[in-house]
Amino acid sequence: MRIPRLASPLLLIALALIGGWIAAWLLLPDEVAHLSFLVTIKLGIEVTALCLLLGSFPLYAALRQPKWPKLPHVLVAVSLGSLLIPTIARSLSLSALFSFYGPLATGLRVMRLWPQGQPLDSSHAAVVIALVTLYLPFTLLILSESMPSLGRMPDVAGTLGAGVLQTSLRVTIPRLLRPLATAGLVVFSQVLGVIITPRILGSEDVTLAVLIDDLLKRTMNTPEALRIAWAEMALAIPVAAVAAYFIEKERTARARPLQPALRFRGGRVLSVIPLVILAVVPGALLILSLGHSPILSMASLFQSGPTLEWFRRALLEPGFRRVLLPSFMVWMAAAAFSIFPALLVSVLILPYPQVRRSFRLLALVLLFVPQNALGVLLFMVLSRFPAAQASIPAWLLGGMGQAVPGFAFAFLLMDRVGDRLRRSLALASTLGASAWQRLLKVALPNLAPSVAAAFVATALITLDDIIFVRYLPRLPVNTAATELFGRARYGAAPDLAAACILMALFILLLVACGHIAREFPAIRRRLVASVGRPKVAAELGVEGAR
Amino acid sequence: MKWKRLAFLATGLLFLAACAQGQKTNEKQPGGPLVRPKVTLHFASFGGSFQDDLDRAVIKPICREIGCDSQVDAYSGEYDHLAATIKNGTNPFDLVHVETRFLIQGGKGGLLAPINWKEVDENKLVPGAKNRFGVGLLAWSLVLAWNQSRLPAGTPPPSSWKDFFNIKKYPGPRALRNTPEGNIELALLADGVKPQDLYKNGLDVDRALRKLSTIKPYISWWTSGAELEQKLSTSCIMAAAWNGRVFNLKKAAQVPVAFTYDGSINQFDWWVIPANSAHKNLAMKFLAAFVNGQGQDTIAKNFGYGPVALKALGAIPPDLLEQLPSDPTNAKLGVPFDGEWWAQNEAAVEKRWNQWLLGH
């Protein structure tokens, strides 16, 4: 009976991939595009395989550390934190880390693990490693939702006499196949749209996204770029749809384990590996921002000690200060166009589970498709309506573009509390609450944490997006992300690294504020309880009431 | 409830203040002369600190001189976007900083307004900075640059593109810009083609790619100035580099880099006026004033890019001038980039280039 359980998701993935592959192949215009397609697929498979390998085993081990019960949470927190670093800064810091005369490349050459004279930073291996640091958090976040449900099942199987292979084939893999497939498909679909990382590292990998960019910027061959963007979408949409379907399935199938997992011997080191990988980029960025050298050099900090000069410059630099207001406006526009429609849709479709399910799937697909192709296609559509492009302010149009993934994020966050909200509303209605009361006293308080989270999510999108703000409006908007991109074009000083760290800290502060706001009622209750009880006890004349 | 009332009150006050502000700007000055609002010329450049300096040293003073306001926005050379907005009539810019590629393609595609060379004095420009659809903004070169601290002990510095391809004599990675423009030329020069014969019968792309294949595993590709600077200072022994970036590495970062103009590929960046610019006449006035050289020495001092105005060239100290591509001696050592040839062949060469990168 195990084979059909395994076969059904595998069959679905195979069908999606083959269908998308054929559609994309037929859409691609020429031999160069076909070659680029194969390179993209190869890169996608390599990155996906590594992400799954480095995400699944360590997380499995982390869940089996009774002495470190918080380790899985730390992995999730670090994964989320890693997403705060803008892609440009991430790629520049990795480029500095892999530099030919740096300790890493030198060490590899000395050990004869890397050919003499050949660059490491622009190699295919460097691109794969950089993309793994970028997408490993996605894998960990997806797997961390499902893996705890394994509980003690593998241990029980072992106790009943099953070997490691038998346990893996009959218990662990069948149970984790769906989340593993989901994580793999999400990573794969994201790799289809990578452009900044191979570009900044200096790789010769001409991926589909790079080809689209070349066609648009260099030869202005818009029709061909459009065809390739459609091909990218043809490949990505089925992949994203299957991933969304699996997530939906997993959402309903997930169950709390009856008993937590047993200890996994020797797993501590394994479970810390993703932490080390995810710490590389922020660590490199910090080292680059603290060094004295005005170029991004890893050796500078160790040669001449630390300085906070670049942080000071990043704070005082007129260029960065000038983009604060436009960035804020774009963020607010993106937040408004993401959160309000998502709020409205979430409340309106609450009584209809099938509609909710369809919206969830749609939102997931929107999130998973490559944003470069989405941006190009939106741009083509918008170019047909020049009046709209001319009449809407640039920051508003940029924000509206960012609201496309923002809406998907916001809706998914709000939908998480949908079932609970539905029950609460039904209960409030039974108790005689009016529609207004149900909205103000039940719906909004329940949705408030999701709204706060969606607000932070739109900030993240705004800080990293250079596609929607550059392409959709007739007049490009100068946001923090575009400023970083412009500065990278004319020379990247460590103030760029410092600015990225400050931006990440700002988001962290937002997250902390959101967390405190969400936990505020509980904190107040605890405070009142701790202060109030002795007071009441004293008033009642009861000693030692606590 | 108290807070809600206060919030309503504050919102109302803000609304009233906003209305009053709006009214204030629209009302006429009682009794005073009718002041006609200044026209704003809208510029676009590539952003970053270069754009800040361009605005401060060149754009603002000239706009003050011709009596208009200015607004400068950044774009990243998204020519497709620029072309689309010009075609659909929503382009907001009056003057755009572009590379030769867009100048030629945009001019042929009817996207650019022709320059009125009766109004703009071409005699004030260095040779080559004039085009039917554009006025040179700055002069730059693709030069052979090297990091002196990475050269093998006792080896003389490289002197030509032939040395760039000599892996035995100069072991280590080389940085090249990931575009066919410039790379095809330098590969042919390294393969023995004489500078004067380079464009004679068109560039021999296959020959150039064969030459580039000899060092392909040692190439580290760069696309932006930042990557070039980082690669030349920490990762590569030499590079085909924008002269301005090498200048910056020497000046600002004190990195021991050097370069030669021998065999350099000399180009210009351009000012162009989009065909649907709302203020073509004023833009033309700006260009007429621009060729007088206002502020171009600042760009040269800060970024190492050559001025296009002869007057600005005369104002530059000799020690700086000898580092610039506009210096007549340096210009003679290099090869002028043939934008026309590229505009005609770019699509085909680009395809062949990508095919080569993909291993075919």
Contacts between the chains, C-beta under 8 A, distances in Angstrom:
chain1	res1	chain2	res2	distance
A	30	B	351	7.2
A	31	B	355	7.1
A	31	B	360	7.9
A	32	B	351	5.3
A	32	B	354	4.9
A	32	B	355	5.2
A	32	B	358	6.9
A	35	B	354	8.0
A	35	B	355	6.9
A	35	B	358	4.2
A	35	B	359	7.7
A	35	B	360	6.5
A	36	B	354	7.1
A	36	B	358	6.4
A	39	B	358	6.2
A	92	B	226	6.8
A	92	B	227	7.8
A	92	B	230	7.1
A	95	B	227	6.9
A	95	B	230	6.1
A	95	B	231	7.9
A	95	B	235	7.7
A	96	B	230	6.4
A	96	B	234	6.5
A	99	B	230	7.5
A	99	B	231	7.9
A	99	B	234	4.1
A	99	B	235	4.1
A	100	B	172	6.7
A	100	B	173	5.2
A	100	B	220	7.7
A	100	B	234	7.5
A	100	B	235	4.4
A	100	B	236	6.7
A	101	B	150	7.0
A	101	B	234	6.0
A	101	B	235	6.7
A	102	B	234	6.7
A	102	B	235	7.9
A	115	B	217	7.3
A	116	B	171	7.0
A	117	B	167	6.6
A	117	B	171	4.7
A	117	B	172	5.6
A	117	B	173	6.9
A	117	B	218	5.7
A	118	B	173	6.7
A	118	B	217	5.2
A	118	B	218	5.8
A	119	B	173	3.7
A	119	B	218	7.1
A	119	B	219	7.6
A	119	B	220	4.0
A	119	B	235	6.2
A	119	B	236	7.1
A	121	B	220	6.3
A	121	B	231	7.5
A	121	B	235	5.6
A	122	B	173	7.7
A	122	B	219	7.4
A	122	B	220	4.0
A	122	B	221	5.7
A	199	B	178	7.6
A	199	B	223	5.0
A	199	B	224	8.0
A	200	B	223	7.4
A	200	B	224	7.6
A	200	B	227	5.9
A	202	B	175	7.3
A	202	B	178	7.4
A	202	B	220	4.6
A	202	B	221	4.1
A	202	B	222	5.5
A	202	B	223	7.7
A	202	B	227	6.2
A	202	B	231	6.7
A	203	B	221	6.8
A	204	B	178	7.6
A	204	B	216	7.8
A	204	B	219	7.4
A	204	B	221	6.1
A	204	B	357	4.8
A	206	B	354	5.1
A	206	B	357	5.2
A	206	B	358	5.5
A	211	B	354	6.7
A	214	B	350	6.7
A	214	B	354	7.0
A	216	B	78	7.2
A	216	B	79	7.8
A	216	B	80	4.0
A	216	B	81	7.9
A	217	B	77	6.2
A	217	B	78	6.2
A	217	B	79	5.9
A	217	B	80	6.4
A	218	B	79	7.9
A	218	B	101	6.9
A	218	B	179	6.9
A	218	B	346	7.1
A	218	B	350	6.0
A	219	B	346	5.6
A	219	B	347	5.0
A	219	B	350	5.4
A	220	B	79	5.5
A	220	B	80	5.0
A	220	B	83	5.6
A	220	B	105	6.3
A	221	B	347	6.5
A	222	B	80	5.7
A	222	B	83	8.0
A	222	B	84	7.4
A	225	B	80	7.4
A	293	B	253	6.7
A	294	B	252	5.5
A	294	B	253	4.6
A	295	B	229	5.8
A	295	B	230	6.2
A	295	B	233	5.0
A	295	B	234	7.3
A	295	B	249	7.1
A	295	B	253	4.6
A	295	B	255	6.6
A	296	B	226	7.9
A	296	B	230	5.3
A	296	B	234	7.7
A	297	B	233	6.7
A	297	B	234	5.5
A	298	B	234	7.7
A	299	B	234	7.9
A	318	B	52	7.1
A	319	B	48	7.2
A	319	B	49	6.9
A	319	B	52	6.3
A	379	B	81	7.2
A	379	B	84	7.5
A	383	B	84	4.9
A	383	B	88	5.8
A	384	B	88	8.0
A	386	B	88	3.9
A	386	B	89	5.6
A	386	B	90	4.7
A	389	B	85	7.6
A	389	B	88	7.3
A	389	B	90	4.9
A	390	B	89	7.8
A	390	B	90	4.5
A	466	B	76	7.7
A	470	B	75	7.1
A	470	B	76	6.6
A	470	B	78	6.0
A	470	B	81	7.0
A	471	B	78	7.0
A	471	B	81	5.8
A	474	B	85	4.6
A	474	B	90	4.0
A	474	B	91	6.6
A	474	B	92	5.7
A	475	B	73	6.2
A	475	B	92	4.7
A	476	B	73	6.2
A	476	B	74	6.6
A	476	B	75	5.0
A	476	B	78	7.8
A	476	B	81	7.9
A	478	B	47	7.5
A	478	B	73	6.8
A	478	B	74	5.6
A	482	B	47	7.0
A	482	B	74	6.5
A	482	B	76	7.5
A	483	B	47	7.0
A	483	B	48	7.9
A	483	B	74	7.7
A	485	B	47	7.4
A	485	B	76	6.0
A	486	B	46	6.5
A	486	B	47	2.5
A	486	B	48	4.1
A	486	B	51	7.2
A	486	B	74	5.1
A	486	B	76	6.8
A	487	B	47	7.4
A	487	B	48	4.6
A	487	B	49	7.1
A	487	B	226	7.3
A	488	B	224	5.3
A	488	B	225	7.8
A	488	B	226	4.2
A	488	B	227	7.7
A	489	B	46	5.9
A	489	B	47	6.7
A	489	B	48	5.9
A	489	B	76	6.7
A	489	B	224	4.4
A	489	B	225	5.5
A	489	B	226	6.7
A	490	B	46	7.0
A	490	B	47	7.4
A	490	B	48	3.7
A	490	B	49	5.9
A	490	B	50	4.7
A	490	B	225	5.1
A	490	B	226	7.4
A	491	B	48	7.5
A	491	B	49	7.4
A	491	B	225	5.2
A	491	B	226	5.5
A	491	B	229	5.4
A	491	B	245	6.7
A	491	B	248	5.6
A	491	B	252	7.9
A	492	B	226	3.4
A	492	B	227	8.0
A	492	B	229	7.1
A	492	B	230	6.7
A	496	B	226	7.9
